[in-house]
Amino acid sequence: MDHRNDDLDVMLGHIDPASVDYQTWVGIGMALKDAGYDVSVWDTWSARDPDRYHAGECEKKWRSFRGSSHPVTAGTIVWLAVKGGYEPPHTAALRALDWDDYIGEDYVVTSAEQTLATPVRIPQEWDSVAQITKYLETLFEPEDFVGYVTECWQNSDGKYLPSAGSCDRTAGQLLAELQKYKRFEDVFGTPNSECGAWIRFNPMDGKGAKNENVADYRYALVESDKIPIEQQNGILHDLKLPIAALVFSGGKSLHAIVRVDAGSYEEYRRRVEFLYSVCDKNGLQVDRQNRNPSRLSRMPGVERKGQKQYLLETDIGFSTFSEWRDYIDSITDDLPELENMADAWEHMPALAPPLIGGVLRQGHKMLIAGPSKAGKSYALIEMCIAIAEGRPWLGWPCAKGRVLYVNLELDRASCLHRFRDVYDALHLPPVNLNAIDIWNLRGVTEPMDKLAPKLIRRAKKGGYIAVVIDPIYKVITGDENSADQMAHFCNQFDKICTQLGCAVIYCHHHSKGAQGGKRSMDRASGSGVFARDPDALLDMTELELTEDILTQQKNTAACRICEAFLTQYAPGVLEDAAPDDLMSRKAAEALCRRHLPQTVYSELCAALHEADRRTDGLTAWRLEGTLREFPKFAPKNLWFRYPIHEEDMLGVLRDLQLDVQLAPYQRGARRGHATQKKQAKAAQADKSAELLNVFDTVNVDGRVTVQDIAEFLGVTEKTVRNRLDKCDGLEIVNGEVKRTK
């Protein structure tokens, strides 16, 4: 933070010098000097503690502050001032947290008043070797050098302080000696019963006991003696800290050895300060003298002044610092305040405008569900185009605006070609292509909880009114049959809606197996959360087309093609043609054959063949909806004429039943009937092929009669005429047999 001189003067007024320990007092002096203050500021403030103030001491100490690569900053003063009632201004620029930075009012889980006091049970009988053995096995690897102190000395005030200690043996060596000698004293020496013993919780390099000798910034020490031990214990557990070992100090505090797993000293400082700040906010006032990575902690397995230094628990809370940080970040309460209905009654907020008329509002969520090959992706692409161009989608009006299509399944080329193919099939000029953005993520996608923040960051300035995610199975986090995991997954869509102010539309597949007896909202695979979470659910179910409908579709398509060819190449013929001539495929083809040039007629035959092929691939679908904001709409019947869906405006599909609505015996009967029709059709095709072969065989001079074929087959002319009526490829013209293809 950028603190002006008058700011720090004001802050010092909120700090009682009598309430700080010696190291904190020195830290404040270092912070003042680092910020450019005169020693007189520190001296004047220190004089407010007459019991400890000594004239000239500040001046002497000030001269020893010669700068540091890791100086104590003004953040120390800010933190202490806030604890004393100072309210910091909220105009500072955002930046990364420093060592002593104040972190705001969030991250509150509990307090000394709220926490449930948890008793600490110290056994009357214990095994000191077992205690230190478990401690070493928990915190260290066999090759780690361990620093410890079992000797102490008294200062002028009679206080016992640890000596330099030892750090030249590894955890593996110490454990081996404990197993060999079976006595604590034979391995570590005999501790002074007045002061106990200490151990460094981080592994050392075996060459010294300073911060620079720390080999791995693995743990931090959390200790507080401001509240009773039972409350300390309760808060430590309530915070779910990643505690590797919890030790009773034999005095007024617990020593929590917390996993921080920092990769460097700088990262260790940041993580420890965040850890301490969170503890402070939750009623555990941490002793900040313990923030150094080489700090000593109480060694379990010894006694001091008749009290046992005891290992209470191991492996408490989260297993890693990162997991705990994610948890504590989630505690931040940015939820809206309660609202009284009476206050809103006369001032109702405006409803979000529709994105898809009668189906979905802007800023809401929609799911399209259906089986494989229903063309769900094409339906979503059609929707993107409809929104970008401001035109209807499947008969519903769409708001016009920018849309983002998140492609998780197709390679980039295939995705782009699909958009162009749909534009072409819709016969729609691409006027607003700049309103469609595509994010191609095939092969590089992540689970939705990781993807959502990145999507939000990229889309923040896009001005989108809709984000389409296709398909979601690529980004599902967790078990799709688990309600709580899928609720967490679907919450990511809420975040996108809220932070981008847009609708989120996505698709999902039906569950495996028969769908008979299921409601449309229950057909989507996985947990029912999928059906109940979105504001609109559109479900696509296939209709089983009958042979009569397919024949009718082929007939209609063929008549339109014939009419188009005649309009272009023989317009006068249409004026004299009877209405029935363009209602029957056979009649329309005959009309074209008589009046179109041979080359044009060949083109017509190719077009008819392609139309038949496309009709054979035709599928039909019924679209049903479950809506939260609008009345239920009547089911829509759709044709899927690759690559687009078309609404059945003529009612051809109205009376068809869904396969899921048929009883098992009906489905079996229908399939049996369809099989019989297929067999009959195949038999007719064989007979037609036979007649074509005979026609080619007897066609010597370019003229073939019914009599010629009858004599070759050994049947009557009547039989041949009957067969020719059903033959696809031959017909009788003026007594002669002619090819139609």
C-alpha positions, 0 to 999 in steps of 0.5 A: 500500500502507498501510505503517506506520512500523516497516514502512519502517524494516525495509525500509530495512534490506534496502537498501544505500545504496551500491547506489543512484544519486543519483536513487534516493537522492533518491526514497527521501528523498521517499518517507519524507517523503511517508509522514510520517517524520522526516529522521533516518531518511533521514540514519541510513540514508544514513550507511551509505554513508560514501564518499558521505555528507556530514553535513547534506546530507540535511537540506538536501535534505529542506527542498527537498521541497515536495510534488508532484502526483505524489509518489514513494511508499513503493512505491519503498522496497518494490521496492528492499527486495524486491530486497534480500531483504525478503518483503512481507506478503500482507495488503494489500487489493487495489487498482490498481498504483501507480508503484512497487508490487511486482507479485508472483512472476508474469510470469517468462518468462526470466532472465539465466541462462536466456536465450540470449545474442544477439550485437550486430553493429556494422558497421565501415562505416555511413551516419550519415544513413541511421541517423538517417533510419530512426530518425526515420521509425520513431518520429515522424510528420512533424508531430511536434516532435523534441527532441535534444542534440548539445552537452554540458558537464563537471561537477566530476567530469569527467562529460559531461552533455547541454546543453538542446538543441533541440526547435523542428523537426519530424521532417518538417523534419529528414528534408527537411534530411537529404535535402537536405544529405546530412550529419549535421553540417549538420542537427544540428551536430557532436557532441562525440566524447567524449560523443556525442549524445542524442534524446528518443524522445517527440514534444514540443510545440516549446516546451520539453524538460520532462515537461509539454512531451511531446505524446504519451506514445508510448514508454518507454526500457528500459535496463540495464547490469547484465548483458552486452549479449548477455544484454540483447539475448537478454532483450529478444527473449525478453520479446517487448517491443513495441520500436519501435527498439533502439539500441546506446548505444556503451557498456555498454547497449542502449536499447530504445524500447518502445511504450506508447501511453498516453493520459495522464501517469498511464497512462504512469506505470502502464504504464512501472512495469509494464514495468520490473517485468516486465523486473526479474523477468526478469533485466533490471534497468532503470535507473529514472532513465529513466522520465520521458517527456521522457527523452533516449536515445542518438541513432543515427548518431554516435560517442562514444569511438570507439564507434558509437551504432547503430540495431540493429533496428526493430519487434521483438516485439508491435506494441502494448503491449496485445497484449504485456500480454495475452501477458505476463498469459498467462504467469502460471503458476497451474497445479496441482502434480504429483501422485504416483499412490501418494499418491492410491491409497488416498484417491481423490477422489469422482467428480463426481455425474451431471447427466444420468444415464449421460451427463454429470457435473456440472462437465463439458462436453457438445455437442449436434450436428445439422443445421438444423431438428433442434430442437436449441434446443428440446432444450436448453430441454427440458433446462433445464426438466428440470434446473430441475424435477428430472425426466427428459430424453429418458428420462435422469434429471437432477439438480435445480438452477439453470440459466443459458440463454445465448440468442445467437440469438432475440429476447427475446420469442421465447425466453421464449415458447419456454420457455412453449410447451415447458412447456405441451407437456410438460403440466408445471406450472412449479413451479421457474421461479425456477431458470431464468435467461436471458441474452439476447444477440442483437445484443450478443454478443461472441467467446467469449474476450471473453464468457467472463469477463463470463459468469463474473462475472455467474454467480458468485453464481448457484449454477448446476449447468449453463450452456447456450450456444445456439448457439456459431456466434454466438461462435466465435473464429477459423477453425472449421476450425483445430484450434489456434484451436478448441482455444483457443475450447473452452478458454473452456468449461473456464474457465467449468466450472472457475470456476463449478463447473458443467457447460457444454452447447452446440450446434453444427451439422453440416457442409454436404454429405452425411454418409454414411460419417461417424461420429456424432462427425465430423458436427459442422461444423469442426475435429475439436476440437469432437467430441473436446473435450467429455466427452459428444457427442450427435449427432442425425441425421434418420430418413426416415419412410415413408408407412406410418409417417406413415399409422399415426401419423395413424391412431393420433392420430385414434383417440385424438382420437375416443376422447377426444370419445366419452369426454366427450360419449357415454361410454355408446357406448364401453361397447358399442363393439367393440375394433376400432372404436377401432383404425381411423380410419375406424371410429372416425370413423363411430362418432363421426358416428353418436353425437355431436351435429352441432356436436360432430362439427364440432369433432372434424373440426377437431381431426382436421384439425389432428392431420393437419397436425401429423403432416405436420410430424412428423420423427424423429431418432436420437440417438447418443452419444460419452461419456468418463465413461460406457459407450456407450448404445444409440441413442435414436429420437426423435419431434420433435412441435413443440415437444418431442422424445419418445422412441419407446417403441413401437419404431416407428422402430427399423428405420429406417435413417439417410439417412447409412447408406444407399448412394447407390443406396439413397438414390436408390431410396428417394427415387424410391419416395417420389416415386411414392407422392407422385404416387399420393397426389396422383392419389387426391386429384384423384379424391376432389376430382372425386367431391366436385364430382359429389356437390355437383352432383347433390345437389339435394334433399339425397339422393344415391345411387350410381346418381346419381353413376354416371349423371352420370359415365357409369360403372357403380355398381361403379366408383363404389363402388370409388372411394368406398372410397378417397375422403377425404370421402365414404362410403356409408350405407344405400345413400346417399352421405354427406359425412364432412367 
